[in-house]
Amino acid sequence: MSIPSVNVTEIPEGAPILDVREDDEWNSGHIEGAIHIPLGDIPVRYGEVPMDEDVYVICRSGGRSRQAAAWLNQNGFDAINVNGGMGAWNLDHGKPIVSETGQDPWVM
């Protein structure tokens, strides 16, 4: 099955982003406004994912987000994997992130 994917620079402004990293990764640095559901929780929390629009799925480097996008697409969602994940978002392209720790955000 082919999974749709895009580069970070192709995500439309204001599009919903689903971050499937673990809690510690999310807390250290994430995209402001993103939805956070760790990969293992997707099957029980999928109701939190918008079903009426494309959802851009991101993780650290692209592996977990690819798995999540595949599962979501098989279950009626329009999920798109973000190539390169948070590494591409922040480290490669310098796009902003926020932290839940009160410290400077960073990609873990």
C-alpha positions in Angstrom: 0.0 0.0 0.0 1.3 3.4 -1.0 1.3 6.0 1.8 1.0 9.6 0.7 3.9 11.7 1.9 5.1 15.3 1.7 8.2 17.3 2.7 7.9 19.7 5.6 7.8 22.7 3.2 4.7 21.2 1.5 2.4 21.2 4.6 -0.3 23.8 4.0 -0.5 26.7 6.5 -3.0 25.8 9.3 -3.3 22.1 8.3 -3.8 19.7 11.2 -0.6 18.0 12.3 -0.6 14.8 14.3 2.5 14.1 16.4 2.9 10.4 17.2 6.0 10.6 19.3 6.2 9.6 23.0 5.3 11.9 25.8 9.0 12.8 26.7 9.7 13.7 23.0 6.6 15.8 22.8 7.3 17.6 26.1 10.8 18.6 25.0 9.7 20.2 21.7 6.7 20.0 19.4 4.9 22.0 16.8 2.5 24.5 18.4 -1.1 23.5 17.8 -0.3 19.9 16.8 -2.4 17.0 18.1 -0.4 14.6 20.3 -1.3 11.0 20.3 1.6 8.5 20.7 1.7 5.8 18.0 0.7 3.0 20.4 -2.5 5.0 21.4 -3.8 5.6 17.9 -6.1 2.6 17.9 -7.9 3.8 21.0 -7.7 7.6 20.5 -8.4 7.9 16.8 -11.6 9.8 17.6 -9.4 12.8 18.4 -8.0 12.9 14.8 -10.0 15.1 12.3 -11.7 12.9 9.8 -13.0 15.6 7.3 -9.6 16.9 6.2 -6.0 15.8 5.4 -4.0 15.2 8.5 -0.2 15.5 8.4 1.5 12.8 10.6 4.9 13.5 12.1 7.4 11.8 14.4 11.1 12.1 15.0 12.3 11.0 11.6 9.4 9.4 9.7 9.1 5.8 10.6 6.4 5.9 13.3 4.5 8.5 11.4 4.5 6.3 8.3 3.0 3.4 10.5 0.4 5.8 11.9 -0.6 7.2 8.5 -1.0 3.6 7.1 -3.3 2.6 10.0 -5.3 5.8 9.7 -5.7 5.5 6.0 -6.8 1.9 6.4 -9.5 3.2 8.8 -11.0 5.9 6.7 -8.8 8.9 7.4 -6.8 11.0 4.9 -3.4 10.8 6.6 -0.2 12.0 5.0 3.3 11.1 6.3 5.7 14.0 6.8 9.1 13.0 5.4 12.0 13.5 7.8 9.7 14.2 10.7 10.7 16.7 13.4 14.3 16.5 12.4 13.3 18.0 9.0 10.8 20.4 10.6 13.1 22.0 13.1 16.7 20.9 12.6 16.8 21.1 8.8 14.3 23.9 8.1 14.4 25.9 11.3 10.6 25.9 11.7 9.5 26.9 15.3 8.7 24.5 18.1 7.5 24.9 21.7 8.3 23.1 24.9 6.1 21.8 27.8 9.1 21.9 30.2 9.6 25.6 30.6 13.1 25.2 29.0 14.1 26.0 25.5 12.5 23.5 23.1 14.6 20.9 21.3 13.9 17.8 19.2 14.6 14.7 21.2 
